[in-house]
Amino acid sequence: MGGLQNIKNSSILPLIFKKITSLISDVQFHIIGDGRLGNVVRKKCGEFNLPVVFHGNRPPHDMPELINCMDLIILPSKNEGLPVVALESLACGVPMIGSDVGGIPEAIGIENVVPLDVDFIDNLSKLAVKRLTEPFEVRLDDKFKLEVVVEKEYRALMQIERCA
C-alpha cells in the first residue's frame, strides 16, 4: 500500500512474491497504490507469472476495508519515518512485516522486521511464510492508541500555554 517508488523498495516486490510462492501455494498478492515504478513491478510480476492484483491508487476511506481483506502486509522500504500504514494494519488486526529501517520496528515490533541486507528477500519471504502459517498475536502498542496520543498532545499543549 502506497507509492511504488524507489524509497519504498517497490521494485523488489516481484522477487519477494516469487520466493513466497516457491515456499507456499495458494497465495494471492495485492498491490494498492501506484507510482514511478508501477510499470516495472507490473512487468516483472507478469514475467514471473505471479498471482497479483493491482488496485492502483485508492482513496483513504477505502483503506480499512482493503486492509481487513489481507492476511499479511509487507513493507520492504529502504527508509521510513513512522509508517501510518503499519499503525492502520495493526489497528485492524492484520500482521505486517518489513525492513528494519526507520520507525518500522517501533511500529510493528522487532520480531516482524529483517535487516535490509543481501539476504533481505530470502529472510523477508521466510518471515512472510511463518506469519501466514503459524499463529501470531497482532497487537497495536498502547503508545500508538488514539487516547494515549491525544492525552500526550494535550499535556504538551498545556505546557506550552503555561510557558507563553
C-alpha positions in Angstrom: 0.0 0.0 0.0 1.5 3.3 -1.1 3.7 4.7 -3.7 5.5 2.4 -6.0 8.8 4.2 -5.8 12.5 3.6 -5.1 12.5 4.7 -1.4 9.7 2.2 -0.8 11.8 -0.5 -2.4 8.9 -1.5 -4.6 11.0 -3.0 -7.4 11.8 -6.0 -5.2 8.2 -6.9 -4.5 8.0 -9.4 -7.5 11.2 -11.1 -6.2 9.6 -11.4 -2.7 6.4 -12.7 -4.2 8.2 -15.2 -6.3 10.1 -16.5 -3.3 6.9 -16.8 -1.2 5.1 -18.7 -4.0 8.0 -21.1 -4.1 7.5 -21.8 -0.3 3.7 -22.0 -0.1 1.0 -22.5 -2.7 -2.5 -21.0 -2.9 -1.4 -17.4 -2.3 -2.5 -14.2 -4.0 -0.9 -10.8 -3.7 -2.5 -7.4 -3.9 -0.7 -4.1 -4.6 -2.5 -1.0 -3.7 -1.0 2.2 -5.0 1.0 3.3 -8.0 3.9 5.4 -8.9 7.1 5.7 -10.9 8.0 2.0 -10.6 4.5 0.8 -11.3 5.2 -0.4 -14.8 8.4 -2.1 -13.7 6.6 -4.0 -10.9 3.7 -5.0 -13.2 6.1 -6.2 -15.9 8.2 -8.3 -13.5 5.1 -9.8 -11.9 3.9 -10.8 -15.4 7.3 -12.3 -16.4 7.2 -14.4 -13.2 3.5 -15.3 -13.8 2.6 -14.2 -10.3 -0.9 -14.1 -8.9 -1.0 -10.3 -8.3 -4.0 -8.0 -8.3 -3.1 -4.3 -9.0 -5.6 -2.0 -7.4 -3.9 1.3 -8.3 -4.4 4.4 -6.1 -7.4 4.2 -3.8 -8.9 6.9 -1.6 -8.1 6.9 2.1 -11.6 5.9 3.1 -11.2 2.6 1.2 -8.1 1.6 3.2 -9.8 0.0 6.2 -11.9 -2.3 4.0 -8.9 -3.2 1.9 -6.6 -3.8 4.9 -9.2 -6.1 6.6 -9.2 -8.3 3.5 -5.4 -9.0 3.9 -3.8 -11.8 5.8 -0.4 -10.1 5.9 1.1 -6.8 4.7 4.7 -6.4 3.5 6.6 -3.2 3.9 10.1 -3.5 2.3 11.0 0.2 2.5 14.6 1.5 2.2 13.7 4.3 4.6 10.6 5.3 6.6 9.6 7.6 9.4 6.7 6.2 11.3 4.7 4.4 8.7 1.0 5.2 9.1 0.0 2.1 7.1 1.7 0.0 9.8 -0.4 1.5 12.6 -3.5 1.2 10.4 -2.8 -2.5 9.8 -2.2 -3.4 13.4 -5.3 -1.4 14.4 -7.2 -3.6 12.0 -5.6 -6.8 13.4 -3.6 -7.5 10.3 0.0 -8.6 10.7 2.8 -6.7 9.0 6.4 -7.5 8.3 9.1 -5.3 6.8 12.6 -3.9 6.7 14.5 -3.0 9.8 14.7 0.7 9.0 13.4 4.0 10.4 10.2 3.7 12.5 9.1 0.3 11.1 10.5 -1.8 14.0 9.0 0.6 16.6 5.6 0.4 14.9 5.4 -3.4 14.1 7.9 -4.9 16.5 11.4 -6.1 16.1 10.2 -9.7 15.7 8.5 -8.6 12.5 11.4 -7.0 10.7 14.6 -8.2 8.9 17.8 -6.3 8.1 17.9 -4.7 4.7 21.0 -6.7 3.5 21.9 -9.2 0.8 19.7 -11.8 2.4 16.7 -9.5 2.7 14.5 -11.1 0.1 15.0 -14.6 1.4 14.7 -13.6 5.1 11.6 -11.5 4.5 10.0 -14.2 2.4 10.6 -16.8 5.1 9.1 -14.5 7.7 6.1 -14.0 5.5 5.5 -17.7 5.3 5.9 -18.0 9.0 3.4 -15.3 9.7 1.0 -16.8 7.2 1.2 -20.4 8.5 1.8 -20.1 12.3 -0.4 -18.4 14.9 0.8 -15.0 15.8 -0.7 -12.3 18.0 -1.2 -8.9 16.3 -1.2 -6.0 18.7 -1.0 -2.2 18.3 1.3 -0.9 21.0 -0.6 1.2 23.5 1.6 4.2 22.9 0.0 4.5 19.4 -3.6 4.2 20.5 -5.6 7.4 19.9 -6.5 8.0 23.5 -2.8 7.9 24.6 -1.7 10.1 21.7 -4.4 12.7 22.4 -3.5 12.8 26.1 0.2 13.4 25.3 -0.7 16.1 22.8 -3.0 17.8 25.3 -0.3 17.8 28.1 2.3 19.2 25.6 -0.1 22.0 24.6 -1.0 22.8 28.2 2.8 23.1 29.0 3.3 25.4 26.0 0.4 27.5 27.1 1.8 27.8 30.7 5.1 29.0 29.2 3.5 31.6 27.0 
